[in-house]
Amino acid sequence: MQIDTNDKFEEALNDFKRNIPEKLLIPTNINLLIRDAVFDYIVIFFSVLLYLNTVLFVKFILIIIIVSRLHSFGVIVHDLTHLSKNRRNIKVVVLEFLVGFPIGTSINAMRYHHLRHHKDNGMHSDPYFHHFENYKNNNFIVKFLNIMVGLFLIPSWILRSVFGGFCLFHENLQILYARIFLEHKGEISKKDLEEVIQCCRKDIVQAIYLSFLFFVIIKFAGISLFIQLYFVPILITGVISYYRTMKEHEYTRVYDRKLSTVINITNDHNTKSFFKFLLAPRNIGYHIAHHLHPHVGYRHLKKIKDYYLKHNKEIYK
């Protein structure tokens, strides 16, 4: 299905986007991302302490709080993927160790599939489209099963880090890696393979880091607590991430990259929900604003939406 767009609307949208005040287009601040990551770690630390000294019902709530912070880790990495490469420094490396590797991803790996999603949103080459294609026509059980596939998301990322090192030795393995782990659609160019190699090199670092992390946790906390406080939370985090992905787009096939098309197939969600902290942490629910201005830091997405609503409600659905 192709979404019809009005040329005058498209022209107005382009003019409006082009003339939005520069003061609203505030890029990601790495220092603030580090502060957010530290906050998340503090929440996790005290949640774990309380978990060790409370009853079963409270433990369940604490697991959900930990999941919300792991989901927040993913949103922080997501912001880092939109940084230009010349802004990467030691602080970005530290953030990758803090919030990327624990949830099984590097900035390079997320950048690979996520930027292609932005470029080809809703098109045949969109890496995310196949997850929920035609989901609106499915019954509740099928939708539920689609979301539950998220159980395998982070474990597959962890497995990717092990496989990545072997892919450096053969191009066919690199192509397989791109297809399976980076969800590449269409032909794979030499430039694509250069990115894949960068991902594989970072995977080696990630695999070593995770091996050390798992060893330390199991050594000092035991396998039972490792499962309860790490493995179970990352499984739930994957499910929540799949739910969020489902809510963010219409998953109606489109054939152009017009801004009006992007708006028509992109959704805001859980921006005012009580469960925002879990389902859409750190303003990731302001998803239309994010697709219109992907280099704006997540702190400022609400201001972007408010500006659109104030000055031209027709543009921002």
Rosetta blueprint (number, residue, H / E / L):
1 M L
2 Q L
3 I L
4 D L
5 T L
6 N L
7 D H
8 K H
9 F H
10 E H
11 E H
12 A H
13 L H
14 N H
15 D H
16 F H
17 K H
18 R H
19 N L
20 I L
21 P L
22 E H
23 K H
24 L H
25 L L
26 I L
27 P E
28 T L
29 N L
30 I H
31 N H
32 L H
33 L H
34 I H
35 R H
36 D H
37 A H
38 V H
39 F H
40 D H
41 Y H
42 I H
43 V H
44 I H
45 F H
46 F H
47 S H
48 V H
49 L H
50 L H
51 Y H
52 L L
53 N L
54 T L
55 V L
56 L H
57 F H
58 V H
59 K H
60 F H
61 I H
62 L H
63 I H
64 I H
65 I H
66 I H
67 V H
68 S H
69 R H
70 L H
71 H H
72 S H
73 F H
74 G H
75 V H
76 I H
77 V H
78 H H
79 D H
80 L H
81 T H
82 H L
83 L L
84 S L
85 K H
86 N H
87 R H
88 R L
89 N L
90 I H
91 K H
92 V H
93 V H
94 V H
95 L H
96 E H
97 F H
98 L H
99 V H
100 G H
101 F H
102 P H
103 I H
104 G L
105 T L
106 S L
107 I H
108 N H
109 A H
110 M H
111 R H
112 Y H
113 H H
114 H H
115 L H
116 R H
117 H H
118 H H
119 K H
120 D L
121 N L
122 G L
123 M L
124 H L
125 S L
126 D L
127 P L
128 Y L
129 F H
130 H H
131 H H
132 F L
133 E L
134 N L
135 Y H
136 K H
137 N H
138 N L
139 N L
140 F H
141 I H
142 V H
143 K H
144 F H
145 L H
146 N H
147 I H
148 M H
149 V H
150 G H
151 L H
152 F H
153 L H
154 I H
155 P H
156 S H
157 W H
158 I H
159 L H
160 R H
161 S H
162 V H
163 F H
164 G H
165 G H
166 F H
167 C H
168 L L
169 F L
170 H L
171 E H
172 N H
173 L H
174 Q H
175 I H
176 L H
177 Y H
178 A H
179 R H
180 I H
181 F L
182 L L
183 E L
184 H L
185 K L
186 G L
187 E L
188 I L
189 S L
190 K H
191 K H
192 D H
193 L H
194 E H
195 E H
196 V H
197 I H
198 Q H
199 C H
200 C H
201 R H
202 K H
203 D H
204 I H
205 V H
206 Q H
207 A H
208 I H
209 Y H
210 L H
211 S H
212 F H
213 L H
214 F H
215 F H
216 V H
217 I H
218 I H
219 K H
220 F H
221 A H
222 G L
223 I H
224 S H
225 L H
226 F H
227 I H
228 Q H
229 L H
230 Y H
231 F H
232 V H
233 P H
234 I H
235 L H
236 I H
237 T H
238 G H
239 V H
240 I H
241 S H
242 Y H
243 Y H
244 R H
245 T H
246 M H
247 K H
248 E H
249 H E
250 E L
251 Y L
252 T L
253 R L
254 V L
255 Y L
256 D L
257 R L
258 K L
259 L H
260 S H
261 T H
262 V H
263 I H
264 N H
265 I H
266 T E
267 N L
268 D L
269 H L
270 N L
271 T L
272 K L
273 S L
274 F L
275 F L
276 K H
277 F H
278 L H
279 L H
280 A L
281 P H
282 R H
283 N H
284 I L
285 G L
286 Y L
287 H H
288 I H
289 A H
290 H H
291 H H
292 L H
293 H L
294 P L
295 H L
296 V E
297 G L
298 Y H
299 R H
300 H H
301 L H
302 K H
303 K H
304 I H
305 K H
306 D H
307 Y H
308 Y H
309 L H
310 K H
311 H H
312 N L
313 K L
314 E L
315 I L
316 Y L
317 K L
